[in-house]
């Protein structure tokens, strides 16, 4: 069997981080400096550090009761739990709420302490706890975020304000399942944008804040180690994480703070998936639930995820400082194997409906007699994908006589590399007899099958012949982004305590992307029966084991036979190099910005006005592999690919206004107006049809589909109005209500055309700007720990948020409706407990359905497709035996939520994936 290449860069990174951690742990931090005493004085919340004997922040100093408060029994006099006071490492959620309270624009902040209450291992998992943030799942984990339900392409993700590029070559959505949650100290979701922020982000911006050594005034060396269990395949997993932080006084007011952390996670899990393709409604199906193809899909995944990070702060005084931060993460994902059993051509048409029973059962009396007889495919693939994300920045701040200068240089990088994707297909075309199925039970989620009438013609491995030989595909997509910015600000006294703060600056971001792909085929040279390479023969899957995959090709047997000299297939060759090159490209997207803003503070009122100008220049280069007709449609393939290029230029003037009024320290309101943009994706503007994008899940319908980019597209511009009301009844609690409206111009939609000819149907799709679209909604958030309750009940708390969202626009010429990728309902809720060393958190997260594919209005067999509602329950319980030793257990997806797509309406599921719950047991040790 072929050896799997491991991520050697991950190994080097982890060894390097361990070296730094071990080296740094031998140095004692100086906690006696004036700077550190001041830092300690700013962390008086009772949940900001592990209480140690002799700590000057003991509970007797009368800390404020608030969220996460875990006062010991000797102080409160009511708790009967052991006197172990576990406090936050880094800032706690109460401090995060303080930051939200002080912000001029609307922001939601999630602290590392609250993230640690949940089972979240990745940024995407943690983001589910943020109000108004929905997630899109894939391969058993959340992957993308949708701020206020908007298309994830409309949002940006930054690390300490450095934009993180996407490693998905066809969109701008940042995959957040490759970034460990342990790499950040806070997560900030900005719902309104100020002029000194990048204007990309119609839905909002997620900023990942690095950990700061000053948040650990006593220093920190922490180890987390856990074992995992995935019952779907009865497989184990492991995770380890190390964090070290130290603070050093270098003399006088000069202080050095260093945080280094890193870790590794290994998971082996599986997915059971049933996918179906419905009969063409334009050809008179026998039933609304008539199905053309059923695919039983059995996945085995192995995932190696790792990350390292560091943040170094050199503070000369409060206004003069330098910093460097870095985040590097990713994972290698092996699919080994993916097995499919596919029953094709199940349509049964009869004008009198004689094949349908009253209960909806459909029987094909003689499958061989059909115009397109039933055939069964057994496919097996083994695949490796490697994902990497890097963000790093070097900058500083200086006080030049009252003029504050900030500056930063940054670099970020993302890569999606596929070293191999081997595929083998065995087909049985000798299926005879009757077949019965019923797609109506359980709303189509678990159809019933009766294959007994086929008399074993579909289960005999001798009947399956290797079809088309073997295939392999490789591709690589990389993004490198170079950035720099500088800004300055100064105060103008207005009399009394009133001030005007003027801020202005410039920024540049240069992004280079490149994509290449190759496809290889080993053509058949002799007949190979599946019985020669037979693997599992009786594999049950799906919840309850209700389906049987039948005989399958073995992984080791097939690969060892076909990847060596053999009599069945020839060598792997690139069959269509011109067509492969036709999908390759490289682009430059350069954005230059300048801004100015003025913020006036007078009494309880704070008013801001400003403008940002962004100039965008794009150079795109691609290879054209086809000749085009007079209408611009590709016809025949060229003998050699031709290099093509183009350029796009535009500028946007983006004004902002903001007002904040603080009625009293616990109650405030904001009104913000901002203008933001979303640039077209590469597949939307490159005028080449080879860029992959599926218009429909329909297969086998003699339909050729082409997507062609439009270089004349304008960026989407959104005029955003936000009104928020926030009430902080006590430390660590919040009650808020937010209203928002996004009036969008130049929304990008699809434009369809269709040509019918003797060879079938050809569908064309391109993109155009529609005049207007709207997104609007209201959000509510509430969180509080009920410390006023007696005894142990004082540890109980509740959090929850709910967002009701609406949208409308022109989806394609003359077709109006809800915007694609826009959820109409998002909510999250949690019950938590923190007192006396015991912590538990039970949470539920819901993201409402959204339109994923706009159907072609020119044809019946291309309906709308939807990502269905998704609701998941997670839980975590922790107990601290001492201030330095905690054990915990957690569970993900306790309700066994399924990933579900459907077309037209929920009764027509086209994909149903199940993962089962997973559970972890771990320890957290502080040295």
Secondary structure, DSSP 4 states (H G I P E B T S, - for coil): -PPPPP-HHHHHHHHHHHHHHHHHHTS-----SHHHHHHHHT--STTSS---TT-TT-GGGTPPP-TT----HHHHS---S-S-----SS--HHHHHHHHHH-SS-EEEEEHHHHHHS---BHHHHHTTSTTEEEEEETTEEEEEEETT--GGGEEEEETTEEPPPS-TT--PPP-TTSBGGG-SEEEEESS--TTS-SB-SSEEEEEEPP-GGG-TT-EEEEEEEEEEETTTTEEEEEEEEEEEEEEEEETTEEEEEEEEEEEEEEEEEEEEEEEEE--GGG--SSTT-EEEEEEEEEEEEEEEEEEEEEEEEESSSS-EEEEEEEEEEEEEEEEEEEEEEEE------TT-TTB-TTS-EEES-GGGSTT--EEEEEEEEEEEEEEEEEEEEEEEEEETTEEEEEEEEEEEEEEEEEEEEEEEEEE----S-EEEE--GGGGTS-EEE-GGGTTTTT-GGG-EEEEEEEEEEEEEEEEEEEEEEEEEEEEEEETTEEEEEEEEEEEEEEEEEEEEEEEEEEE-S--BGGGGB--SS-EESGGG-EE--S-B-HHHHHHHHTSS-SSEEEEE-S-HHHHHTT-EEEEEEEEEEEEEEEEEETTEEEEEEEEEEEEEEEEEEEEEEEE-TTS-EEEEEEEEEEEEEEEEEEEEEEEEEEEEEEETTEEEEEEEEEEEEPPPHHHHS--TTS---S-S--SSSEEEEE---TTPPPEEEEEEEEEEEE--STT-EEEEEEEEEEEEEEEEEEEEEEEETTEEEEEEEEEEEEEEEEEEEEEEEEEE-TTSSGGGGGEEEEEEEEEEEEEEEEETTEEESPTT--SEEEEEEEEEEETTEEEEEEEEEE--EEEEPPPTT-TT---EEEPPEEEEEEEEEEEEETTEEEEEEEE-TT---EEEEESSTTSEEEEEE---EEEEEEEEE-
